[in-house]
Each structure stands twice: as C-alpha cells, then as structure tokens.
Amino acid sequence: MIYVTKADGSKQPFDRNKIIRTCLRLQLNYNDAEKVAREIESKIYNGIPTKKILQMIFKIASNYRSSLKYQTDLRESIALLRPKPDFEKFVELIFKTLGYKTETNLLLNGACVEHEIDVIAKKDEEILLIEVKHHVNPHKYTGLDVFLEVNSTLEDLREGYKLGTHTYNFTKALVICNTKISEHGKKYAKCKKIEAIAWNYPEEFGLERIIEENKIYPITILKSLKIEEMYKFADAGIITLKQLLDNTKNIASKVKLSIKRVQQIQKEAQIILSC
C-alpha cells in the first residue's frame, strides 16, 4: 500500500478518489479526471507529500483545462491573503455577492463591554453578526475557542440591544474561516445555533463552493502575481479577479505598475473567469 505524507507530517493511505474529486472541483469532466488520476498513480511513491500530488494535479490537469496554467490552488491562495484587511474585505465581497448589505469594522457596546465587529450583513429580516477568522496555515483547524468567543459576544450584544446600547437586533452569529473546523467547534456551534462557513463545511455550502460557483476568486490565485504585486493591489482595495477587470489605466495608476503588466494580469484573470 502506498502512503502519502500530509502537511502536518502524518501518513495516510493514498486515495485516488481524492484526486478525482479535486479534478472535478477544478471543472474537469469525469473522463479527464480519471486520466489525471491514472497518470498520477503511475508516478507516485511511498511517502510522497500531498502538496507534491497537488502540484502534479495542476500540471497534468492543465492539459485538459488551459486556465489552470495561470492559477494556483484555491485553498493556498486564500491563505496568502493578509488576515486584515484583505480576508475581511474578501468576506465582505462574498456577502455582497450573495445579496447582503454589509458594514465592517464597527465598535458596538454590549451590556457589559465594547466589541469590535468584523462584518455585519443584512438581508430582509436577517441581521448577521459575522466573525472572520483567517489562518496563514491552510491546514490549521479553527477550534472551539472561536465559537465560545462568538457566542459570548452575541449574548452580550443581544442584552445590549435590549438596553439600547446599539441598534442591531442580531438574528444569528456566523463564523467564516478559510480552514476546516474542529469537531468540538462544530458540535458547540450546532448546540448554540451558531452558523459557520469554512473549507468544505457545510458540505453543500462550503467556502470553496461559494467562491467557485460565484467566481469570487481572490487575486492571489494568479500564479504569475508576485507577493509585492499582491499587496499593491490589496492596498488599493482590489481583492478579487473581477475587480481586476476595471479600467486598465486607472488600475495601473492606483497600484503603480506599468500598463503592460496590468494588461498581462488582466488577461490571465479573464482566462480564469471565462472558464
């Protein structure tokens, strides 16, 4: 049996079905996904790092979907965003795309103490208190402590609303993060009716599915983008590929890059978005 080495150093049996699922998520058809899986099976060795397998998937799959030549792994690209303000802004854009009106970086008084709120999202009668959690290590779990804190914040703010310390009658709290959630975190969230959007959770509405279905890709998914360029775009408020498709001269002026370079980046972004 062939074993693979995960990011945390642990070993697990090689599972070709994971390759097929990854290929399908990258929008390959099933036949092409099978071809990728077979080719990788012929090249793997005992102890191969999962990161190496992912690199192989992208390289081979790009023969069937050309846009993959220009993009990196979505999970890794989200981890490249800075927690503040990049990922918080990215989350805000997600909820705007989903039809919510948003407010960010507010200070609200609860019954006991003041709270810094990452995002508030409103739609119809729903008012969401959103806690944004970002991990630089995409394989780190978001744990129970985050949900304990969010629940305490929600309770204090609900009491504060009754006392008139603020005007937001929150209907629920939601944690959104770029990693998986620990089992203790899930259990507590379910018990306290705290919603969560995380990597592959919930299965039918996980972070990656929302991003891919709505094409809200972060700029960090571009393989050719240098770190310093990422920061220049983010500092100018440009977090997603769709935002890159604005007026070329305007963007070049904002980020202090040549028009030629911005045009090249825009071309690659357009290729990814058009697939």
N, C-alpha and C positions, 0 to 999 in steps of 0.2 A: 504493500500500500504506500502511495506517495503522500507525504505530509507537507503542508505549506507553513511558513512562519508569518504570523500576524504581526501587526505594528507593535504590540506590547511584548513581543518575544515568545508568546505561547505558540504551540503547534496544534494543527487540526488537519484532519484528512482532506485531501484535495477533492473539491466538489465541482464537477463540470457544469452542473446546473446553475451555479453562481455566475459562471462566465456567460451562459446563455441569457440569464436574467439581466446582466449588465449590458449585453449587446442589445437586447430588446429595449432597455431603457434608453440606449443611445440611438434608438429608432431604426435598427436593422430589422429586416424581416427574419422569420424563424429559420429559413433555409440558410441564410447568410450567417446567422448566429451559430448554427451548427457547424458551418465551415470554420469559423473562427475558433470554436471550442476544439474541433479536431486538430487544427494546426497547433494550438497551444498545448494540447495533450501530448503531441509528438515532441515538444521542446522542453517541457518542464522537468525538473529534477527534485529529488528529495530535499526538503528544507528550503525551497525557493520562497523568497519573500512575496507576500501578497502584493506589495507595491510594484514589484517587478512584473507580476502577472498583469496588473492593471495597465502598465506601460505597454506590454505586449498586446493587450486587447485593443488599445487605441491605435497602435501601429498597424495591426492586421485589419482591424475594422475600417480603417480609413480607406482601404481598397474597395470597400463597398459603400461607404458614405464619405464623400470627399471633404465635407465640412469638418470632420474630425481631425484633419491635418492642422487645423487652426485653433483647436480648443484643447484645454486640459480637463481633468476630471472635475466634475461639478463640486463634489464634496471638498476636494482640496482647494478649489478656487474660492469657495465661501470662507474657508479657514484663513485665506490670505487677506481678507478684508480686515481692516482695523476694527476692534470692538466698538469704539466710539471715535468719530461719529458714523463711520462707514456702514457697519452692520445695522445700527439703529435706523439709519436712513434707508437702507435696503429693506428692512422690515416695514417701515412706513410706506414705501413704494408698493410693496406686496399688498398691503391692506387697501391702499388707494385703488390698485388694480382690481381688487375684489369688491369694490363699490363702497368702501367706507370713507367717511370724513375723518381726518386724523389731526391730532395735536401731539406735540412732542416736548420733552424736557420741561415738564411742569413741576412746580413745588406746591403740594397741597397739604393743608393742615388736617390731620385726623383728630380724633377725640383726645389722643394722648401726645402725639409727636408729629413733626413735619415729615413728609415723604417726598422723595424725588421720583417722579413717574417717567418711565421711558417713552411710552406711547399710549395715547387714549384713542380708541377707534369707535366711531358711532355709525350705526345704520339702522333706520327705522326706530324701534324702541330699544335697541340693543346698545349698551354702552360698555365697552370692554376696557378693563384695566390690564395693560399688556406689559409684562416683564420680559425684557430682551436679554438673552444670555448667549454669549459668544465664547467659543474655545479656540485658541490657536491650534491646539492639537485636535484634529477632527475625530480622533478615536477615543477621546476622553468622554466619559459619561456625564450627563447633567444629573445631579443627585438630589436626594431628599431635601437637603438644606435649602435649595432654591424654592421648593414648593412650600416648605414651612414658613419661609420669609414672606412669600407672596400671600399666603393665607392670612398671616398676621397683619400685613399691610391692608388687605381688603377689609378685614374686620374693623380695623381702626378707622379706615376711611368711611365705611358704612355708618359707623357710630358718629363720625364727624359730620357726615351729611345730615343726619337727624338733628345734630346740634347747630347746624348752619355754618360750619367752618369752611365749607366749599359747596359747589353747586352740581357735582357729578353724582348722579344716582346710579352707581355701577351695578350692572346686572350680573356680571361674572368677571372672573380673572382668567387670564390666559398667559401661559409661558411659551415663548417661541425661542428655540435654540437651534444651533447648527450641528448638534451631535445627537447621539442616541440618549435615551433616558433610562436611568437605572430602574430595576424592578420595584425597589422601595419607593422611588419617586412616582412611578406610575400608580402604585397601589394607593399612596396617600392622595394623589391628585384625584383619582376616581372617588375615593371616600369623601373628600372635601368639595367635590364637583368643580375642580379647577381644570380648565381645558389646557391642552398642550399641542403644539405643532413642533415636531422635531424631525430628525433624519429617520425616514421610514416609519414615522408614527404621527397620527394613526395611519394604518396601512393604506387606507383609501384616500387619505388627505395629508400625506406627509410633506415635509418641506420640499423635497426634491420633485414630487409630483406637481405641487403648486407652481414651482418655478418652471418646470418643463412644459406643462400644459398651457401656461400663460406667457411663456417665453420671456420671463423676467430674469434673464441671465445677468450675473454680475460681470463687470468689465474684467475682473480677474480671471475669467475663463479663457481669455485670449492668450494663446501660447506665446505669441511674439511680444507681448507687453512686458516691458521691464518694470521692476519694482518702483523705481523713481517716477516712471510714467504713470503707474497706477495711482501713486499718491498725488500727482499733479491733477489727474482727472478727478479723484475723490475730493481733493481740496476745493475744486471748482464745482462740487455738487453733482458730478457725473459719476453715477454708481452702476448703471446698467447699460447693456449694449444698445437698447432702444434710445437712450439719451445721447448716445454717440452719433446718432443719425441726424443731429441738428445741423445748422449751417456750419460748413467747414471753417470758414474764415473766423466766425465767432468763437468756435471751439479752440482753434489754433491760438487765438488771442488770449483766451482765458487760461489755457494750460501752458502757454509759452513753448509750443512745439511748432515745427515747420508745417506749412500747409501740406507738403508732400507726405510727411509722416502721418499726419492726421488722416489724410485720404487713404493711405495704406491701411490704417487701423479701421477706418470706417468700412472699407471694402471687406475686410475679414469679418467684421461684425455682421455685415449684411449677409454674407455667405452662411454664417451660423444661423441667423434669424430666418433665412429663407427656406431652410430645410425642415 
